[in-house]
Amino acid sequence: MFGSQWRDQTGYRGGFGDRPGAHRDYYHTCYALSGLAAMSYVYDDSGNLVKHDIGQEQSVALLNSIHNVRPVAVLDIYDFFTTH
């Protein structure tokens, strides 16, 4: 995995750090979830985007791998910069 899940004396609290024992931080948590999102959607032989079963009960949203945001947000980004 990208890092280790952070925990305290009461158990796991969520988030990831850059190495075992490190405190969780937003950067590494985002990095891990982005990697999971990138593995969750693949293109088939016909070029169609399909959800890939990675064995997780919960899923993550499809992300634009360049901007690391949902595809609809990319349209908003392009719209903003083409009109200003």
HUHUWO-V198508 format. One record per residue. N is the residue number from 0. RES is the residue in three letters. NEAR is the number of other ideal C-beta (glycine too) atoms within 12 Angstrom. Layout:
N|RES|NEAR, N|RES|NEAR
This chain:
0|MET|17, 1|PHE|22, 2|GLY|24, 3|SER|21, 4|GLN|24, 5|TRP|24, 6|ARG|18, 7|ASP|13, 8|GLN|6, 9|THR|6, 10|GLY|9, 11|TYR|13, 12|ARG|15, 13|GLY|17, 14|GLY|25, 15|PHE|30, 16|GLY|25, 17|ASP|20, 18|ARG|16, 19|PRO|13, 20|GLY|13, 21|ALA|18, 22|HIS|21, 23|ARG|25, 24|ASP|20, 25|TYR|16, 26|TYR|19, 27|HIS|25, 28|THR|26, 29|CYS|21, 30|TYR|22, 31|ALA|27, 32|LEU|28, 33|SER|27, 34|GLY|21, 35|LEU|25, 36|ALA|28, 37|ALA|23, 38|MET|23, 39|SER|24, 40|TYR|24, 41|VAL|18, 42|TYR|13, 43|ASP|11, 44|ASP|7, 45|SER|8, 46|GLY|8, 47|ASN|10, 48|LEU|15, 49|VAL|14, 50|LYS|18, 51|HIS|19, 52|ASP|12, 53|ILE|17, 54|GLY|10, 55|GLN|14, 56|GLU|7, 57|GLN|11, 58|SER|18, 59|VAL|23, 60|ALA|20, 61|LEU|26, 62|LEU|26, 63|ASN|22, 64|SER|17, 65|ILE|13, 66|HIS|17, 67|ASN|22, 68|VAL|20, 69|ARG|19, 70|PRO|20, 71|VAL|15, 72|ALA|18, 73|VAL|19, 74|LEU|15, 75|ASP|16, 76|ILE|19, 77|TYR|17, 78|ASP|12, 79|PHE|11, 80|PHE|11, 81|THR|9, 82|THR|8, 83|HIS|7
